[in-house]
């Protein structure tokens, strides 16, 4: 019968295409990884890898069992974390990660809840890109995130997610942009203007990257807003653009060739499974669901 160690070594070797790289990834010796894979091969009288140069090339049988093996490894890791944290933990600090799609009014609601329910807890708001967030959230029980929902990325990490709903995102430009002097704005007209795009969107919404050949990638939301107020255009969450629109600094771009002038993005709350056992989880989830019901 196979064990967690057998499957973990097999999956790491499959992913890294090398026993040595798999060993470095898992923090073990190459010999140990090879022995685990060999034990799996011997138990089922099969061959999982052939060596071609320095690469461990998976056989057709290895390819056929990889996805199921990976799923078993991930579920075992989640179960391990849950069992290791089977008691309520008192949090004194919470790192809340977010990307550029995080609504500012949701930040305020969470902040107010924490100040009232957990006045002594330190709450940090940290803006990172998606991959950094997913890695960090797996590292400790006091790291959580709100960002765009993408199941294909989430499945790589031993974390849980609650989908809050769908927000609106649209294209905006300064109020006196040459674009608004055009009778019917088409997507091709955007190619003549500088496009500002958040670093996060360049990875999560690549279909919007490079509509204009004159595009700039910006990491900071505030900086992006200031730039688009004086030049070019940008794709922004409505919650971020609302104040600038109300003060007539920005205007939404409407396209006659599209059925809708805005797009939807899924917003989710990501957390390590062990976070469910903290004194913060239940109240925070109630705040998030309440916000989602009213706004998403």
C-alpha positions, -999 to 999 in steps of 0.1 A, spaced: 0 0 0 13 35 -8 19 61 18 18 99 19 56 100 15 55 77 -15 30 99 -33 46 132 -22 80 121 -36 63 109 -68 44 142 -73 75 163 -66 96 143 -90 68 146 -116 66 184 -111 103 191 -111 112 164 -137 143 156 -116 150 136 -84 176 162 -73 152 191 -78 124 172 -61 147 166 -31 156 203 -29 119 212 -31 110 189 -3 141 195 17 153 159 16 182 139 1 180 127 -35 185 91 -24 155 94 -1 133 106 -29 145 80 -53 139 52 -27 103 64 -21 96 64 -58 113 30 -63 92 16 -34 61 27 -51 72 12 -84 81 -21 -67 48 -23 -48 28 -21 -81 53 -37 -104 55 -7 -127 78 20 -140 70 57 -132 100 75 -147 127 69 -173 160 89 -171 169 109 -202 200 129 -195 194 148 -163 156 146 -166 132 122 -150 106 117 -177 72 103 -166 59 72 -182 23 71 -197 12 53 -165 27 80 -143 9 106 -163 -24 87 -159 -21 87 -120 -6 121 -114 -37 142 -109 -53 117 -85 -20 114 -66 -16 152 -64 -51 155 -51 -44 129 -24 -13 147 -13 -30 180 -11 -60 166 9 -36 148 32 -18 182 39 -51 199 45 -61 171 69 -28 173 87 -32 211 92 -67 207 105 -57 180 130 -27 199 142 -49 229 149 -80 212 164 -84 238 191 -93 275 191 -63 298 189 -63 333 202 -50 357 176 -30 388 186 -21 397 150 -38 393 116 -21 399 83 -48 407 57 -35 405 21 -53 420 -8 -49 428 -45 -60 458 -65 -96 446 -67 -102 449 -29 -130 474 -23 -120 503 0 -154 503 18 -149 466 27 -115 474 42 -133 500 64 -160 475 75 -134 449 84 -113 475 103 -143 487 123 -153 451 132 -118 442 144 -115 474 165 -148 466 182 -145 428 186 -107 425 190 -94 459 202 -60 445 212 -53 427 179 -28 441 155 -43 442 119 -20 447 89 -32 455 54 -7 442 29 -9 446 -9 9 419 -28 6 401 -61 -15 369 -64 13 343 -62 30 360 -33 -4 360 -14 -12 324 -20 22 313 -8 21 335 23 -14 324 33 -2 288 36 26 297 60 6 306 91 -28 305 107 -30 343 110 -26 352 73 -57 357 51 -66 374 19 -93 389 -3 -87 389 -40 -100 377 -74 -113 342 -74 -95 317 -97 -100 281 -90 -71 269 -112 -46 287 -90 -61 279 -57 -59 242 -63 -21 243 -60 -22 254 -24 -36 238 8 -60 267 15 -98 272 16 -119 299 0 -153 315 3 -166 332 -28 -182 365 -18 -197 375 -51 -190 394 -83 -178 430 -85 -179 454 -115 -148 466 -133 -148 491 -162 -125 513 -183 -120 549 -172 -102 580 -185 -98 616 -174 -128 638 -179 -112 658 -208 -96 628 -226 -96 629 -264 -115 596 -263 -147 614 -252 -145 636 -283 -151 605 -304 -187 600 -313 -187 562 -309 -157 549 -289 -144 515 -301 -119 492 -286 -94 501 -314 -96 537 -303 -80 527 -270 -49 516 -289 -40 553 -295 -39 562 -258 -16 551 -230 -30 522 -210 -23 519 -173 -27 485 -159 -22 473 -123 5 447 -118 -20 423 -104 -44 426 -134 -15 419 -157 -15 384 -142 -51 377 -134 -67 395 -164 -42 391 -192 -68 396 -219 -68 433 -210 -30 436 -211 -16 452 -242 -48 465 -258 -28 496 -263 9 492 -274 16 521 -251 9 504 -218 24 510 -183 23 485 -155 17 501 -120 19 483 -87 2 508 -65 -35 517 -68 -32 553 -56 -4 559 -81 -24 543 -109 -54 566 -101 -32 597 -101 -17 588 -135 -49 581 -152 -63 614 -140 -39 632 -163 -32 608 -191 -44 576 -209 -70 552 -196 -72 523 -171 -94 493 -162 -105 500 -126 -129 484 -101 -160 507 -98 -154 509 -60 -120 524 -66 -131 548 -93 -163 561 -77 -149 590 -58 -129 603 -88 -160 599 -110 -182 618 -85 -156 647 -83 -155 648 -122 -118 637 -124 -126 605 -142 -153 593 -166 -163 558 -175 -156 548 -211 -187 533 -229 -183 511 -259 -211 508 -284 -197 475 -297 -202 458 -263 -234 447 -247 -222 458 -213 -200 487 -204 -185 469 -175 -171 434 -167 -175 411 -137 -148 398 -115 -152 372 -87 -141 382 -53 -132 356 -27 -119 353 9 -88 329 11 -76 315 44 -56 285 57 -79 258 70 -64 263 105 -79 298 106 -113 282 112 -101 273 147 -93 309 157 -114 333 177 -116 357 147 -130 334 120 -167 333 127 -172 371 133 -150 380 103 -169 357 79 -202 372 91 -189 407 82 -177 395 48 -210 378 40 -230 408 51 -210 431 28 -213 407 -1 -251 405 3 -253 443 2 -227 451 -25 -218 422 -47 
